[in-house]
Amino acid sequence: MMETKKLIKEKLNEEFNPHKRLSMVKAVMQRCANHLFDAYREIDIAIQYCDNPIVRKKLEAVRTLLGNDINTAGYMDSETPSVITNIQAIAKDVKP
């Protein structure tokens, strides 16, 4: 019984440990940015194959909103904030 209480207490301490929780937040945000960058590349491929100018323009607008990855894709300074760069900036600010 005492061993069970000790295990429960340790588990609760892990769950409420701010350092561990911030580490998890940062990891999830980085994974999210990676998924979005994969989507960015997929949209880029779709644009290359798209012959319809109206659809192509809409795809290019979505690509612009997603943005570009700062660390891996040769990020260029832009006045347009993007989803990927915003998530990366927030994740960078998280200090576990």
C-alpha positions as CSV (number, residue, x, y, z in Angstrom):
1,M,0.0,0.0,0.0
2,M,2.8,2.4,0.9
3,E,4.6,1.5,-2.4
4,T,1.4,2.4,-4.3
5,K,1.1,5.8,-2.6
6,K,4.7,6.5,-3.4
7,L,4.2,5.6,-7.1
8,I,1.1,7.7,-7.3
9,K,2.9,10.7,-5.7
10,E,5.8,10.3,-8.2
11,K,3.5,10.1,-11.1
12,L,1.6,13.2,-10.0
13,N,4.9,15.1,-9.6
14,E,5.8,14.2,-13.1
15,E,2.5,15.3,-14.5
16,F,2.7,18.7,-12.8
17,N,6.4,19.3,-13.3
18,P,6.5,22.7,-15.2
19,H,9.9,21.9,-16.7
20,K,8.6,18.6,-18.1
21,R,5.4,20.1,-19.3
22,L,7.2,22.9,-21.2
23,S,9.5,20.4,-22.8
24,M,6.4,18.6,-24.0
25,V,4.9,21.8,-25.3
26,K,8.1,22.6,-27.2
27,A,8.3,19.1,-28.7
28,V,4.7,19.1,-29.9
29,M,5.1,22.6,-31.4
30,Q,8.3,21.5,-33.3
31,R,6.5,18.4,-34.6
32,C,3.6,20.6,-35.7
33,A,6.0,22.9,-37.6
34,N,7.5,19.8,-39.3
35,H,4.1,18.6,-40.4
36,L,3.2,22.0,-41.7
37,F,6.5,22.2,-43.6
38,D,5.7,18.8,-45.2
39,A,2.3,20.3,-46.2
40,Y,4.2,23.3,-47.7
41,R,6.3,21.0,-49.8
42,E,3.3,19.0,-50.9
43,I,1.5,22.2,-52.0
44,D,4.7,23.2,-53.8
45,I,4.6,20.0,-55.8
46,A,0.9,20.4,-56.5
47,I,1.6,23.9,-57.9
48,Q,4.3,22.5,-60.2
49,Y,1.7,20.1,-61.7
50,C,-1.2,22.5,-61.8
51,D,-2.2,23.8,-65.2
52,N,-5.3,25.7,-64.1
53,P,-4.3,29.3,-63.4
54,I,-7.2,29.9,-61.0
55,V,-6.4,26.8,-58.9
56,R,-2.7,27.5,-59.1
57,K,-3.2,31.1,-57.8
58,K,-5.2,29.7,-54.8
59,L,-2.6,27.1,-54.1
60,E,0.2,29.8,-54.1
61,A,-1.9,31.8,-51.7
62,V,-2.1,28.9,-49.3
63,R,1.6,28.2,-49.7
64,T,2.3,31.9,-48.8
65,L,0.2,31.6,-45.7
66,L,2.0,28.5,-44.5
67,G,5.3,30.2,-45.1
68,N,8.7,28.7,-45.2
69,D,10.8,26.8,-42.7
70,I,13.4,29.1,-41.1
71,N,16.0,26.4,-40.4
72,T,15.9,24.1,-43.4
73,A,14.5,25.8,-46.4
74,G,16.6,28.9,-46.8
75,Y,14.2,31.3,-45.2
76,M,14.0,34.7,-46.8
77,D,12.9,37.7,-44.9
78,S,9.3,38.6,-45.7
79,E,6.9,41.1,-44.4
80,T,4.1,38.5,-44.5
81,P,4.0,36.5,-41.3
82,S,3.4,32.8,-41.9
83,V,2.0,29.9,-39.9
84,I,5.3,27.9,-39.9
85,T,7.5,30.8,-38.9
86,N,5.1,31.9,-36.2
87,I,5.0,28.4,-34.7
88,Q,8.8,28.1,-34.9
89,A,9.3,31.5,-33.2
90,I,6.9,30.5,-30.4
91,A,8.7,27.1,-29.9
92,K,12.0,28.9,-29.9
93,D,10.8,31.2,-27.1
94,V,9.7,28.2,-24.9
95,K,12.5,27.6,-22.4
96,P,11.8,24.4,-20.4
